[in-house]
Amino acid sequence: MADINNLELVDEVVDVDPNNLPQEIPQIKRELPQPDRYRFKLPDDLNGVWEIVQTADKGQRVRSVFGDGYELRIVHGPKAGDRLKWRVDNVESPRGKDRINASNMAFLLVKGLKHQGPLRTNTSYVEALKAQAGKEFSADQTWTATCSQTRDIFKDGAVVTGVKGCGQRYAIRGYKRRNGGEVLTIPRNSHGFMQRFDCSCGALLSAWPDLSNFSD
């Protein structure tokens, strides 16, 4: 390999704007743990996980993003020692047979981390979760996927410009929705549920993790 001083380099103009690079399509994705019950440990520092959620009808809410150095650590169950990216917010919606307002963050705090005390404001949620830094909880890890109607689909190894998804939703167990629609079951192969699979419309989808059924 030649030394830089011996390259006889010609300063041709390179027509690339480093401030306007296109988005790259990830080719390697970390495999998710298969759906199962796991025990997780929160990061020891929760100061850097927060972002604002602006809802259409409820005003401002907060979200914790466990990723990029703030992942959850699996401490018991399949894949113990691995880390899981996950996000949770305090956007409330009617849950259960009685349609009582609740949020995933409330379930995490009360059921999984045994928080006691009021959760009436965004600040109270932030302070309550920050107080649980480094604590452990158990939950079912499930997968969901959605064929987005607002994004161009990915198919045959490339983004299909101008073609949006069909809106179909998937979960590890299919079910009928209250509005009359249907959530389909994520396909399986010999290794378990497929993290990447073709939608019924032909778009390539990726499953994302979600947590539910929290306990301490």
Stockholm file with secondary structure:
# STOCKHOLM 1.0

chainA/1-216         MADINNLELVDEVVDVDPNNLPQEIPQIKRELPQPDRYRFKLPDDLNGVWEIVQTADKGQRVRSVFGDGYELRIVHGPKAGDRLKWRVDNVESPRGKDRINASNMAFLLVKGLKHQGPLRTNTSYVEALKAQAGKEFSADQTWTATCSQTRDIFKDGAVVTGVKGCGQRYAIRGYKRRNGGEVLTIPRNSHGFMQRFDCSCGALLSAWPDLSNFSD
#=GR chainA/1-216 SS CCCGGGSCCCCCCCCCCTTSCCCCCCCCCCCCCCSEEEEEECCSCCTTCEEEEECSSSCEEEEEEECTTCCEEEEESTTTTCEECEEEECCCEEETTTTEEECHHHHIIIIISCCCSCCCSHHHHHHHHHTTTTCEEEEEEEEEEECCSSSEEEETTEEEEEEECCCCEEESSCEECTTSCEEEECCEETTEECSEEECTTSCEEECEEEEEEEEC
#=GC SS_cons         CCCGGGSCCCCCCCCCCTTSCCCCCCCCCCCCCCSEEEEEECCSCCTTCEEEEECSSSCEEEEEEECTTCCEEEEESTTTTCEECEEEECCCEEETTTTEEECHHHHIIIIISCCCSCCCSHHHHHHHHHTTTTCEEEEEEEEEEECCSSSEEEETTEEEEEEECCCCEEESSCEECTTSCEEEECCEETTEECSEEECTTSCEEECEEEEEEEEC
//
